Amino acid sequence: MFGIPMILINLVIAAVAAMIWLALNALVLVYCERKFAGHIQRRPGPFEVGPHGALQPLIDGLKLMSKQLLTPDNADGFLFWLAPILSMIPVMLLFMPIPYGPVLTGMEVNLGLLLILAFSSFNGLAVILAGWGSNNKWGVLGAARAVAQTVAYEIPLLLTVLSISFMTGTLNLSEITAQQAGFIWDWNIWKQPLAFLIFIVAMFGETNRAPFDLAEAESELTAGFHTEYSSMGFGLFFMAEYGYMVAMCSICSVLFLGGFYGPFPGIEGWWWMLVKTYALLFLMIWARWTFPRVRFDQLLNLNWKWLLPLATFNLLATALIMKL
């Protein structure tokens, strides 16, 4: 009788912590992305507001919140404003089953991986509604691309996750992490190197990050699905994108890089999870400002001709080895 309120209190605390974690990551990553872009392009990046421009993301956020919310004349108002909300809300749920430390898990779920895969697909739906609801030709084209891209890259991503699940015998992220405790060679990246590479590529496709950002290609579609959005409508999409990036990198750290465990026995803590997650995030930022955007046919060919067959082969090989 007294257990139910305590569970609810824990869930509320975890939800608030996820919101704070999401907001902090958005501020830090916006700054890091702009600084990385600046240095890669041999310029300083933001430099004026605060020491070395450190307060620029905060000022940009306040500017977005102060702008007027506008709905285009021919847009479907309900769908237009449902899209950014639908993109943002599921992000917080993605962090709940991820173990960031021995006691830093928002919600212990036996089917944590299944929950994450289910809620992460809402982003594709939000992009479709944004493009369709804005009644803008660039938005509709961006939404059409998002449908093809999301459907394509979810399949190899799911197959790589199933490979880890077959090998570990569980969908619980905490149990998957616990099985990698020990030395660095106990991490799943050495047991599933092909799955790790496929997951990394599919992660770029699922989060619409360059060089796979075809749903919002500025050089082709103005801004794609969010062409008509300004103020906090754009801000919610912006925060959701970084939220999905952090979530996917955190999941990759848990599945392949030992989670919060260090490279040697007895070394564990949330800081290891933070280091691994941000190393993957910096990889995503570096790739954006280094590689050119691919064509849409190249994007789909990469998935259907390479990632999907390789992921299927890896899954069947894993199942066969585990059976033997």
Steps between C-alpha positions, in 0.01 A plus 500: 500500500786734582706373203284658227547865608876440537516363143315805372732734691802324350353530151431872547854558627639302205288700254616832645862381496458394134366848413792671673749262336342568160510879545862499619608279211326727250689805634836322511467330161387815319811675629727203420354462152551865412853501643590176320361639176700818550831324563448251215436795268793699649291768674433559873125432510289688760733727691324813627234400756672374815853357518577353156129526415396253772170683567398517133271188513316643804445833323381319186251300709364815665468661156298203369266511803441875456388473137136488393341165414372518142279255310510517118169600337440175311642266764306249709542670838442188710750281313743791463536545877453132591815408304766677717327384820487142370868525410604627844296302756621145413864609536467520878360145512803366312731588790292318764631140452861600418741421790736796541650358819459221756203688653430750222222322313169684472285189458602135505316334210556144383408606146695827511642459148153435361366813674778713350448366149125558527518861621789602274280435196276791605759742360436376149127554549563853632709588193224371270234705682721810493550483124140409420339738751701804385361466145835606356647325196846484658349366821307229314812395308696488826226291661498257206875458529471450876250215450730313262808565713343408835341179371827400333744560783281367781532146362881455521496686834244253635697201364821614673313547827354149461854364450602640838177372655558147361857502632414628849161331533323814623337828396580664834767767457625464857560126448675563167728748677569260789614229257777733377654559842867413521775576252465702181499183287176395670316782323261398225680706236764223477234228478279689253728735298282483188187577701678800654592646160147445365352659813722808460398554136131431573522742794590783259205404279249474785594837651501680160854616554737600220605348271152341517292813573296472180170585674625855570762552230552877489656501153201314351190551719563838674460338844289197408232392743551799736510773233190674643599471867638783707519589869456204738351281226844493343655491848317178593618328182850626572501365857341172389775445242771535762295291742481213252872534435580469872256210541641305203860557610410393855336181368805429284723543807287251694470241222860501377735701727431365848270779620615649828778239544861602443765306308622320814318315782392711796492821297142608446290814526277740314803689369594202276155508346534875448842466333382226263176680411676828426772326299226365271329841491824668394530235226156605372594869512834438327330301223248780439765761435736271310303290251273631221131416494423186299235483228168346594550195274843444661340520844247228420746285302737497796223360718325252271810369321751497785374563853192277484674191352795538738273546803295194399816292454632617837172411675486151344868438583441611861195273531694206356798551732277534806312184401822302458 
